[in-house]
Amino acid sequence: MSAYSTRQLATLLDVRPDRVRAWARAGLVAPDRTPRGHLRFSFQDLVWLRTAKRLLCVEGNARRIWRALRKLGRQLRDGRPLCSIRMRFEGSELLATAGSMTWDAETGQALFDFSPEPASNVARLQPRPPAPAPAKPTAEEWFELGIALEQSDAPAEAESAYRQAILTDPRHVDSHVNLGRLRHAAHALEEAESLYRRALELDAAHAIAHFNLGVVLEDRGALDEAMSLYKRALALDPTIGEAHFNLARLYEQSGDEQSALRHLSSFKRLEDR
């Protein structure tokens, strides 16, 4: 399981590092420590603290939320992952939902309805119908999490986030492009090519997808198609300097020095801006 430093977690949560350390001191999460005493947080800690931050935006009573989440964390030491629990406020109640079960996160009491029996004066205890689950993350939210994970040098988790974005919305073009780039970096060229081609099926005017597909095809030895893709990328976005540079290099290899110089000059002009 990947471990995040205090600073990495703070970046992912968009908070100051001292806020992350305060949450750890309060017992909201229980991170590991390195031999030198540095905190190391798990992906579960990230999920849990994102929940805490969201709840704090709704209800500013930090002590109340911390107390409820600490209690819930103790209840889940049976191995159930924290991310399986959905937390929300309903009126003044802080509720937790797992599957069809909903309970008060502060008291631990399951929720019931007292519904009168139509043919009797006796009230029967009835389970409350399951509360609607909170909205699941959107494809765009998974995509943004993927970007944040990349910035925190967690490519494997970023790949997972982009895959979740695609599962949520198979037409999310930028997730195909970013996942393709990560798979390309991992030398999975066939998968990267497939992802870029799918992105172009969804958006034929996506300049970066054209350029990235060109890089993959160049790595696979398809130089003529790569050059065509670089040219198409520049037709859509003339500011992609790397496309000029790659074309200059390929033209030089083919002996077309005039075209190579033209694209190299364009690359230098963009770099000097």
C-alpha positions in Angstrom: 0.0 0.0 0.0 1.4 3.4 -0.9 2.3 5.8 1.9 2.0 9.6 1.7 4.1 12.1 3.6 2.4 14.9 5.5 3.2 17.4 2.8 1.9 15.1 0.0 -1.4 14.5 1.9 -1.7 18.2 2.5 -1.4 18.8 -1.2 -4.0 16.2 -2.1 -6.4 17.7 0.5 -5.6 21.3 -0.3 -4.9 22.2 3.3 -1.8 23.3 5.2 0.5 20.5 6.5 0.0 21.6 10.1 -3.8 20.9 9.6 -2.9 17.3 8.6 -0.7 16.9 11.7 -3.5 18.3 13.9 -5.9 15.8 12.6 -3.4 13.0 13.3 -2.9 14.3 16.8 -6.6 14.4 17.4 -6.8 10.7 16.5 -8.9 11.2 13.4 -6.4 8.9 11.6 -3.6 6.7 12.9 -0.7 7.1 10.5 2.4 5.0 10.6 5.8 6.5 11.5 9.2 6.1 9.9 12.2 5.2 12.0 12.9 9.0 12.1 9.4 9.7 13.4 7.9 11.1 10.1 4.2 10.5 9.6 3.2 8.2 6.7 -0.5 8.1 5.7 -2.3 5.4 3.8 -4.8 5.7 0.9 -7.5 4.9 3.5 -6.3 7.9 5.6 -6.6 10.1 2.5 -10.2 8.9 1.9 -11.2 9.4 5.5 -9.7 12.9 5.8 -11.4 14.0 2.5 -14.6 12.9 4.2 -13.7 14.9 7.4 -12.9 18.0 5.3 -16.2 17.8 3.4 -18.2 17.5 6.6 -16.4 20.4 8.2 -17.4 22.5 5.2 -21.1 21.7 6.0 -20.9 21.7 9.8 -18.2 23.8 11.4 -18.2 22.0 14.7 -14.9 20.3 14.4 -14.9 18.6 17.8 -18.3 17.0 17.1 -17.1 15.7 13.8 -13.8 14.4 15.1 -15.5 12.6 18.0 -18.0 10.9 15.6 -15.4 9.9 13.1 -13.0 8.5 15.8 -15.9 6.5 17.2 -16.8 5.2 13.7 -13.1 4.3 13.1 -13.0 2.2 16.2 -16.2 0.4 15.1 -14.5 -0.5 11.8 -11.5 -2.3 13.2 -13.1 -5.5 12.0 -11.4 -4.8 8.6 -14.1 -3.1 6.8 -12.5 -0.3 4.7 -13.4 3.3 5.7 -14.2 4.1 2.1 -17.1 1.7 2.3 -18.9 4.1 4.7 -20.8 7.2 3.4 -21.2 10.1 5.8 -23.7 13.0 5.6 -25.7 15.4 7.6 -29.5 15.0 7.6 -30.8 18.0 9.5 -28.7 18.1 12.6 -27.9 14.4 12.6 -24.6 13.0 11.4 -25.5 9.8 9.6 -23.4 6.9 8.4 -24.5 4.5 5.7 -23.0 1.1 4.6 -25.0 -0.9 2.2 -28.7 -0.8 3.3 -27.8 0.0 6.9 -27.9 3.6 8.2 -27.1 4.7 11.8 -26.3 7.7 13.9 -22.6 8.1 13.7 -22.4 9.9 17.1 -24.5 7.4 19.1 -24.1 4.3 17.0 -27.9 3.8 17.1 -29.5 2.2 14.1 -32.4 4.2 12.6 -35.9 2.9 12.7 -39.4 4.2 11.8 -42.4 3.7 14.0 -45.1 3.1 11.4 -48.7 2.4 12.5 -50.2 -0.9 11.3 -53.3 0.0 9.2 -55.5 -2.7 10.6 -54.4 -2.4 14.3 -54.0 0.2 17.0 -50.7 -1.4 17.9 -47.5 0.2 16.6 -44.9 -2.1 15.1 -41.2 -1.3 14.9 -40.2 -1.1 11.3 -36.8 -0.6 9.8 -36.5 2.7 8.1 -36.2 2.4 4.3 -32.5 2.7 3.3 -31.6 6.4 2.9 -30.5 7.3 -0.5 -26.7 7.0 -0.8 -24.9 10.2 -1.3 -23.9 11.1 -4.8 -20.9 9.1 -6.0 -17.9 11.0 -7.3 -18.3 12.3 -10.8 -15.9 11.4 -13.6 -14.5 15.0 -13.4 -13.9 14.5 -9.7 -12.1 11.3 -10.3 -10.1 13.0 -13.0 -9.1 15.9 -10.7 -8.1 13.4 -8.0 -5.9 11.7 -10.6 -4.1 14.9 -11.4 -3.6 15.6 -7.7 -2.2 12.1 -7.2 0.2 12.6 -10.2 1.4 15.9 -8.6 2.1 14.0 -5.4 4.2 11.4 -7.3 1.7 8.6 -6.9 1.3 7.3 -10.5 -0.3 4.0 -9.6 -3.1 5.6 -7.6 -3.5 8.2 -10.4 -4.0 5.4 -12.9 -6.7 4.0 -10.6 -8.4 7.4 -10.4 -8.4 7.8 -14.2 -9.8 4.3 -14.7 -12.6 5.1 -12.2 -13.3 8.3 -14.2 -13.6 6.2 -17.4 -15.8 3.7 -15.6 -18.0 6.5 -14.4 -18.2 8.2 -17.8 -16.7 6.2 -20.7 -16.8 9.4 -22.8 -14.5 11.3 -20.5 -11.8 12.2 -23.0 -9.1 13.7 -20.8 -9.1 10.7 -18.5 -8.3 8.5 -21.6 -5.5 10.9 -22.6 -3.9 11.1 -19.1 -4.2 7.3 -18.5 -2.7 6.7 -21.9 0.2 9.0 -20.9 0.8 7.0 -17.7 0.6 3.7 -19.5 3.0 5.0 -22.1 5.5 6.0 -19.3 5.1 2.4 -18.0 6.1 1.1 -21.5 2.6 -0.4 -22.1 2.6 1.0 -25.6 -0.3 -1.1 -27.0 -2.6 0.0 -24.2 -1.5 3.6 -24.5 -2.2 3.6 -28.2 -5.6 2.1 -27.6 -6.5 4.8 -25.1 -5.3 7.6 -27.4 -7.3 6.2 -30.3 -10.4 6.0 -28.1 -9.9 9.6 -27.1 -9.8 10.6 -30.7 -12.9 8.7 -31.5 -14.6 10.7 -28.8 -13.0 14.1 -29.8 -11.3 14.2 -33.2 -10.1 17.7 -32.5 -8.1 16.9 -29.3 -4.7 18.2 -30.2 -2.8 16.6 -27.3 -4.3 13.2 -28.1 -3.0 13.5 -31.7 0.5 14.4 -30.4 0.6 11.7 -27.7 -0.5 9.1 -30.2 2.2 10.3 -32.5 4.8 9.7 -29.8 3.6 6.2 -29.1 3.6 5.3 -32.8 7.1 6.8 -33.2 8.2 4.6 -30.3 6.6 1.6 -32.1 8.4 2.4 -35.3 5.5 3.8 -37.3 7.3 7.0 -38.3 5.2 8.1 -41.2 1.9 7.9 -39.2 3.6 9.6 -36.3 4.6 12.6 -38.5 1.1 12.9 -39.8 -0.2 13.0 -36.3 2.3 15.6 -35.2 1.2 17.8 -38.2 -2.5 17.3 -37.3 -1.7 18.3 -33.7 -0.1 21.5 -34.9 -3.0 22.2 -37.2 -5.3 22.1 -34.2 -2.9 23.8 -31.8 0.2 25.6 -33.3 1.6 26.2 -29.8 2.6 22.5 -29.2 6.4 23.1 -29.4 7.2 19.4 -28.8 5.4 18.5 -32.1 7.7 21.0 -34.0 10.7 19.5 -32.3 9.8 15.9 -33.0 9.0 16.8 -36.7 12.4 18.6 -37.0 14.2 15.5 -35.7 12.3 13.1 -38.0 12.8 15.3 -41.0 16.5 15.5 -40.3 16.7 11.7 -40.1 14.9 11.5 -43.5 17.4 13.9 -45.0 14.9 16.8 -45.5 17.0 19.5 -43.9 14.9 22.4 -45.1 11.7 21.1 -43.4 13.8 20.2 -40.3 15.1 23.7 -40.0 11.7 25.2 -40.5 10.2 23.2 -37.6 13.3 23.7 -35.4 12.9 27.5 -35.9 9.2 27.3 -34.9 10.2 25.3 -31.8 12.7 27.9 -30.8 10.3 30.7 -31.3 7.8 29.0 -29.0 10.5 28.3 -26.4 11.6 31.9 -26.4 8.2 33.3 -25.6 
